[in-house]
């Protein structure tokens, strides 16, 4: 349809070759359709515009061209606004030059879905309308990447999990996307009644866009719109796609130079090739934990002189100075081939308001900025003052980054640190100042100054190398930060928001209280490692080798440490491929680095709801040819298989070589901790790094004429498939850049064609006969696994063994009647190994079966094998904490239980082991610690923090020969083990301690201890 408009008594239509918008004059009710007339977004049932709560009631055409309309829209409160509507190349734009007064304004259509995007808010559960920050105890995590039901009426930067702000939403099934560019507070609703975008306190609507077309076009048009509206991105550098490290993951807030250097050297000694590292905090001067200490904007001022009393801070035993030789620190990183990044923020202590401002530790920077009017002001010309921040304490001012002089000054001062880049990490909570784009020009300027930049706060675009989602904490879902299922949802909605260079925190997140030897945390750590290995960027914290118990050969920790190392090596091999995808994303706007499956396969409804806690099929395209299928979620301890959906095309398992045709779900597919969770499809062409050189790996799934082109590390490199088949005897690889014939090898497991490549060269596969594969892949036997047995080594560890099955791609073991297991549960899977470590007694007791997985699917399980449960005498103290997940065999009696669960919150007050404690202010709230003990007499003790609590905490000792109650006054006596008494337990039921709130104030809870008493 040619470009133009039509008008009738009831309708106005604007159309071009890609789309049309039809406006019903009554109510300014507009619908959007494609060029063929198929409706993509229906008109809202009542009105298409709401101003200050008043619906639009009428529309008058003021003027028109072939591409645009000027309309007068009247509301039920008699306000009139002039709305400009334009349509060019499938891009619809609406603007309102002036809104009467300062009012809420909403544009809306009828319901559209499924939907994806919304930046950080895409990880918030439905119903999170008035939530606050920090997010840990205020926001519930979203458990699906699909956004139906989301309503956010105050979408703006509030720190914590509200830092990458975007109201961009994409509807892949319809070929539609939308965004309203707004610096202030934004409004979004994606309900069964409406699809709404709006703004609060609006004086105008700068630009509301709808993009119509296929997904590459939609994202290309969105990129052009971002740039036109003042939200450009920068070209990322390769460094932050390499393996990195963050000090917080290893050393928490209070970093010291000596352990920082020791840790990065430890990685080198264990064979890890770290390329960058972040020291996020503690490097500035002054007593740590005291508000007078310096900040990230104490530019160039290290804590290199002990000119204070450490006892004046919160950590009197901390080294003083903390960073005695900054030049040595920089030299250590340089020696190890690492870039050094520091944490940095755009907020300063307010020198004229903050009691904590101390020029000796803060420097003269804030005062200079104040005198030169470099700080942000509001619409009334008043300095924006943030009273509550993550750091530093007290009132803070914010750099006015759009002020060119202020920006130039800040970047110049940042050079005083003398490092290679920055992790921007501002956390500005209250009051909310709703100027979300204030970070973009600063981050862009730092990047243009040559810095590597990790982005935390930004609006619409990512003006740095990578964007990092909010911190992850070890846990199983107690709150937003501790919810593992939040992480992939967060990542995928960043990617859907056109921010695919996702940095999903470091491996292991904030460490477990039980440390690296806690079996449950080890499960989390290794699964998290594989998740990050198949993500755009990967970083470490604590050393994986800490999981290994040197006194026990071949323990779980040792095996997991090897798996984590394998994960990092896989990621490092992929860096050229990943960086090329990042450059594609930067050039086209399409999220190539990490593509959610509904965007990659918009015509396949099977992809729309895979990324959810219910389905737990978290998967995405990594670059154009790798399907990532990591096992992750709050079931990290028990999950060893996943249903894996393979979209259209041919796919080969990267690890095992199993070959499958797409539009198929591989049910209960073995994805153990020992293997790469990925499949190769598309053109099948990967370019990896091996021993510092580039190597092509071409999996035989592509079609003739498929071509892969690289920029970045392989600039100008291209590989094209012109072969008629895959017979390795007939296949030829040639260097079209004049190098002639190229020697290649065939990987005997995957069938990949492998050969060395050089940047700037063009390669082509020719001939190949008519064979559809390079190797003969076994069809596999359907016979059950045989020979199931077990061994016990010298330290009492049990290992299942069995006979191999022909053509097996993996094995899965299941158990019935084991400790903590209700019914039957998976206990492990392997990628071909025919043995599996199942731990020690009593956990090893139970009835086991093993199932093989072949190209034909899962075989019948083996004959069952029963291992008798043995409960050894309890000889050491048994400590149960609020994080404990093991210690009882009855699945109905967990080691730690809060009732009601909704009454409890995580406290910032730490426990004896450095973990978070818990508290409740609800009358009658209780917490119960349970443990399986051998018969005997035990001293029972409890631990709660030295923080004001309830005067009446009743502790009931249950399961003993005589029940007993002890009431403690938690207003004092905390911070130590308090003995309740000694009791006899016969082992017939769990030993329990239950604490109940009977008084006023907060009930505090952390741990219970059962110590055997010598008879």
Secondary structure as GFF3:
##gff-version 3
##sequence-region A 1 1015
A	DSSP	beta_strand	4	7	.	.	.	ID=ss1
A	DSSP	beta_strand	11	15	.	.	.	ID=ss2
A	DSSP	beta_strand	19	24	.	.	.	ID=ss3
A	DSSP	beta_strand	29	34	.	.	.	ID=ss4
A	DSSP	beta_strand	39	41	.	.	.	ID=ss5
A	DSSP	beta_strand	49	51	.	.	.	ID=ss6
A	DSSP	beta_strand	54	64	.	.	.	ID=ss7
A	DSSP	beta_strand	68	75	.	.	.	ID=ss8
A	DSSP	beta_strand	80	88	.	.	.	ID=ss9
A	DSSP	beta_strand	91	96	.	.	.	ID=ss10
A	DSSP	beta_strand	103	109	.	.	.	ID=ss11
A	DSSP	beta_strand	116	117	.	.	.	ID=ss12
A	DSSP	three_ten_helix	119	123	.	.	.	ID=ss13
A	DSSP	beta_strand	150	155	.	.	.	ID=ss14
A	DSSP	beta_strand	164	165	.	.	.	ID=ss15
A	DSSP	beta_strand	169	171	.	.	.	ID=ss16
A	DSSP	beta_strand	176	181	.	.	.	ID=ss17
A	DSSP	beta_strand	186	190	.	.	.	ID=ss18
A	DSSP	beta_strand	195	202	.	.	.	ID=ss19
A	DSSP	beta_strand	205	212	.	.	.	ID=ss20
A	DSSP	alpha_helix	215	228	.	.	.	ID=ss21
A	DSSP	three_ten_helix	239	241	.	.	.	ID=ss22
A	DSSP	beta_strand	243	246	.	.	.	ID=ss23
A	DSSP	alpha_helix	247	251	.	.	.	ID=ss24
A	DSSP	alpha_helix	257	269	.	.	.	ID=ss25
A	DSSP	beta_strand	276	279	.	.	.	ID=ss26
A	DSSP	three_ten_helix	310	312	.	.	.	ID=ss27
A	DSSP	alpha_helix	326	335	.	.	.	ID=ss28
A	DSSP	beta_strand	339	344	.	.	.	ID=ss29
A	DSSP	beta_strand	347	349	.	.	.	ID=ss30
A	DSSP	alpha_helix	359	362	.	.	.	ID=ss31
A	DSSP	alpha_helix	365	371	.	.	.	ID=ss32
A	DSSP	beta_strand	388	389	.	.	.	ID=ss33
A	DSSP	beta_strand	396	398	.	.	.	ID=ss34
A	DSSP	alpha_helix	404	414	.	.	.	ID=ss35
A	DSSP	three_ten_helix	415	417	.	.	.	ID=ss36
A	DSSP	beta_strand	421	424	.	.	.	ID=ss37
A	DSSP	beta_strand	428	430	.	.	.	ID=ss38
A	DSSP	three_ten_helix	436	439	.	.	.	ID=ss39
A	DSSP	alpha_helix	440	448	.	.	.	ID=ss40
A	DSSP	beta_strand	452	455	.	.	.	ID=ss41
A	DSSP	beta_strand	458	459	.	.	.	ID=ss42
A	DSSP	beta_strand	466	468	.	.	.	ID=ss43
A	DSSP	alpha_helix	484	496	.	.	.	ID=ss44
A	DSSP	beta_strand	502	503	.	.	.	ID=ss45
A	DSSP	three_ten_helix	515	517	.	.	.	ID=ss46
A	DSSP	alpha_helix	519	533	.	.	.	ID=ss47
A	DSSP	beta_strand	538	540	.	.	.	ID=ss48
A	DSSP	three_ten_helix	544	547	.	.	.	ID=ss49
A	DSSP	alpha_helix	556	588	.	.	.	ID=ss50
A	DSSP	beta_strand	595	596	.	.	.	ID=ss51
A	DSSP	alpha_helix	597	600	.	.	.	ID=ss52
A	DSSP	three_ten_helix	605	607	.	.	.	ID=ss53
A	DSSP	beta_strand	620	622	.	.	.	ID=ss54
A	DSSP	beta_strand	626	628	.	.	.	ID=ss55
A	DSSP	beta_strand	641	646	.	.	.	ID=ss56
A	DSSP	beta_strand	650	653	.	.	.	ID=ss57
A	DSSP	beta_strand	659	661	.	.	.	ID=ss58
A	DSSP	beta_strand	664	670	.	.	.	ID=ss59
A	DSSP	beta_strand	678	680	.	.	.	ID=ss60
A	DSSP	beta_strand	685	690	.	.	.	ID=ss61
A	DSSP	beta_strand	693	698	.	.	.	ID=ss62
A	DSSP	beta_strand	707	710	.	.	.	ID=ss63
A	DSSP	three_ten_helix	712	714	.	.	.	ID=ss64
A	DSSP	beta_strand	717	721	.	.	.	ID=ss65
A	DSSP	beta_strand	731	735	.	.	.	ID=ss66
A	DSSP	beta_strand	740	741	.	.	.	ID=ss67
A	DSSP	beta_strand	745	746	.	.	.	ID=ss68
A	DSSP	beta_strand	753	757	.	.	.	ID=ss69
A	DSSP	beta_strand	762	767	.	.	.	ID=ss70
A	DSSP	beta_strand	789	792	.	.	.	ID=ss71
A	DSSP	beta_strand	798	801	.	.	.	ID=ss72
A	DSSP	beta_strand	810	816	.	.	.	ID=ss73
A	DSSP	beta_strand	824	830	.	.	.	ID=ss74
A	DSSP	beta_strand	835	839	.	.	.	ID=ss75
A	DSSP	beta_strand	846	854	.	.	.	ID=ss76
A	DSSP	beta_strand	857	858	.	.	.	ID=ss77
A	DSSP	beta_strand	865	867	.	.	.	ID=ss78
A	DSSP	beta_strand	878	881	.	.	.	ID=ss79
A	DSSP	beta_strand	896	899	.	.	.	ID=ss80
A	DSSP	three_ten_helix	901	903	.	.	.	ID=ss81
A	DSSP	beta_strand	905	910	.	.	.	ID=ss82
A	DSSP	beta_strand	916	920	.	.	.	ID=ss83
A	DSSP	beta_strand	926	931	.	.	.	ID=ss84
A	DSSP	beta_strand	936	944	.	.	.	ID=ss85
A	DSSP	beta_strand	953	958	.	.	.	ID=ss86
A	DSSP	beta_strand	964	968	.	.	.	ID=ss87
A	DSSP	beta_strand	976	985	.	.	.	ID=ss88
A	DSSP	beta_strand	991	997	.	.	.	ID=ss89
A	DSSP	beta_strand	1003	1005	.	.	.	ID=ss90
A	DSSP	beta_strand	1007	1012	.	.	.	ID=ss91
###
